[in-house]
Amino acid sequence: MTEGAKPRRWTLRGAHTEYTVAVPEHGRWLELVAWGPHGVSDGPSPVEYTGPVPFLTAGDAAPVEYATDAVRPFTGADLVVETDTGDRRIALGYVDADGTEGRLAVTFADPVTGLRAVVHYEVPAGTDVVSRWVELTNTGSAPLRLVRAGTAGFCVPTPHGARLSYQWGQWAQEFQLDHVDLGHGGFTVGSAQGVPGHLYLPWLAIRDQTEPAGPTWGVALAWTGSWEISAERDTGGLTRVRAGRHLVDGPLDLPAGDRVTLPTVSGAYSPDGLDGLARVWHTYQRRLAGERLTPRPVLYNSWEATYFAVDAENQLALARIAADLGVETFVVDDGWFVGRDDDTGGLGDWTPDPAKFPAGFDAFVKEVRGLGMNFGLWVEPECVNPRSTLYAEHPDWVYAVEGRPLTPIRNQYLLDLGRPEVAEFVHSTVDGLLRRHDIGYLKWDFNRPRTEPGRVGPDRGAGLAAGGRIDLDGAHVANLHRIYEQLRRDHPHVLIEACAGGGARTDLAMAARADVFWPSDNTGPLDRLAIQYGFLHANAPHLLSSWVTDSPGLFDPRPRSLAFRFVLAMAGVLGIGADIRHWTPEQRAEAARWINRYKEIREIVMHGTVRLIGGPDQPRCAVQYTAPDDSTVVVLAWHTGRLDGAGLLPSRPVRLPLAGLDPASVYRHDAVRYSGSHLASVGLPVRWSAEHDAELVVLRRD
């Protein structure tokens, strides 16, 4: 962090970018000066406003970083605070600032109520991401209520209109990338489900409409509860993005002397469009993974082969074949515990079913490990079936509203993880499984949102601020994060896969705490291609768990080859979920060859620079991974559409333009050589046929 010539002005520098903010002379707010490549702040601010603002206030038009409703009463505040008398319009004033390299904290205070706000910034070393969060402290003598508790406002210059990119979805159709042009007015996405949800991803990208492949800004949220991101473009050409919590349970109480820290929101910048922005997020998430960014094992998951009909015999039959294929981790999914023959019972009673494992569960695990594989297990510890011992003993542990019926979803209720005793039960249950059994992989699922906004029982006030309401969403998320952190600390060898009926729990906070994401329950090949295309725009490949299965797509059931399914699953963390007992010897031999090829390239997939070529709705669809030392380029390509008379009419191969290569260097694929210039300007040729619908190409630089 460097201090500029003007007083109260600071610049935070990333690997290739800078973010400059300043406090104006009046001291009422902090505002953005410039955000972009190094040197962007050396000149007039691209977001500064000039001229009068009729019928508005100055703050309504200014590029304010964090605004109360006193600063932006008409165009959208980040923070709205109410006193115990119902008054609003709290006004903050600048107090001081403290910063070191890559970090900045700017303090504001309200002399009337005693509210103190510290606006934090951090640019992690080697990244082009600026992370922001706010600490609010009530230093006054009276309680306060946070009616709106957003974390940040990000300002983006869009003089010719804004193009917003977002990801929508539903169960089995997550991460669908779409775009909307915003001339004036607003756009909002979010979740009220207590999780990020299937409907939208807590991620947004913003560009000027005239430069779709040019400068692009992104905003993403590190919050695993209910959230909101909104963008509004004003008449002066500025698009302001607000991001933070969505207070589904009503205002947050902030008693005198208390402090609350609002969720982190991160902003990213790239000069190279959505594709470049994806690489910025990948770099950041790899840094979040830290020393846990190790090669992810090739896994087999038994769900689609046996569903709930789990027993030692059928699981071992699958495990023996999986081991022969080269699988490294065998995961037993739902159905292994007592009372779990379907989805109506068992959740909450996390004891291996002795009828399914007559020789003992540990003997079964030992036999799996004796095949040369690690062992993994599925759990859903935040949920409970009404038909379970846990619910019979603790009916008050679920979210409920006094006197109102419960809402079952998937025949289950949701445990109130914010209760200390429930959090202790969930942690001790999962920790106990990991200590008692030789488990190296944990798939943590979550198959229903929260519907009841309340707590019942004699200790319903646990965690309740004096005279106020319970922050159910915040308490659940805080304990979830803490449990994940404790498990990773105490069981560092165990990889944790985050799942929520597919991709409903995907955010930057989970990316920092889980090793892998399960993006969707839909494993159909062409459906999955679209899902993974969106996923890789916001998430790094080491987080992308993908299976080869026998499933047709729900939305596009066109058949695809086994090769297509393998090349598709190799775009991230390779897994198999098919019933391999029914594969022919030829299919098993082909699968073993693909697994061996994946093991040869997975370090590059995990650590390489990713470039997305075309898309699932285009004739060209591929992903390029370039090794960190530029010595090797891996290209995964898929045929997405018609063959257009291939073999019967004149045709030419599809060409995949590669990027980031040395134009003067030579790259070889088997006996074929290409110059870097040829691969960039003409492209790598791939020729599709009815039998050949996917390709893995490894180019070695001479």
Secondary structure, 3 states (H helix, E strand, C coil): CEECCCCCEEEEECCCEEEEEECCCCCCCCEEEEEEECCCCCCCCCCCCCCCCCCCCHHHHCCECCCECCCCCCCCCCEEEEECCCCCCCCCEEEEEEEECCEEEEEEECCCCCEEEEEEEECCCCCCEEEEEEEEEECCCCCEEEEEEEEEEEEEECCCCEEEEEEECCCCCCCEEEEEEECCEEEEEEECCCCCCCCECCEEEEEECCCCCCCEEEEEEECCCCEEEEEEECCCCEEEEEEEECCCCCCEEECCCCEEECCEEEEEEECCHHHHHHHHHHHHHHHHHHHHCCCCCCEEECHHHHCCCCCHHHHHHHHHHHHHHCCCEEEECCCCECCCCCCCECCCCCCECCCCCCCCHHHHHHHHHHCCCEEEEEECCCEECCECHHHHHCHHHECCCCCCCCCCECCEEEECCCCHHHHHHHHHHHHHHHHHCCCCEEEECCCCCCCCCCCCCCCCCCCCCCCCCCCHHHHHHHHHHHHHHHHHHHCCCCEEEECECCECCCCHHHHCCCCEECCCCCCCHHHHHHHHHHHHHHCCHHHEEEEECCCCCCCCCCCCCHHHHHHHHCCCEEEECCCHHHCCHHHHHHHHHHHHHHHHHHHHHHHCEEEEEECCCCCCEEEEEECCCCCEEEEEEECCCCCCCECCECCCCEEECCCCCCCCCEEEECCEEEEHHHHHHCCEEECCCCCCCEEEEEEEEC
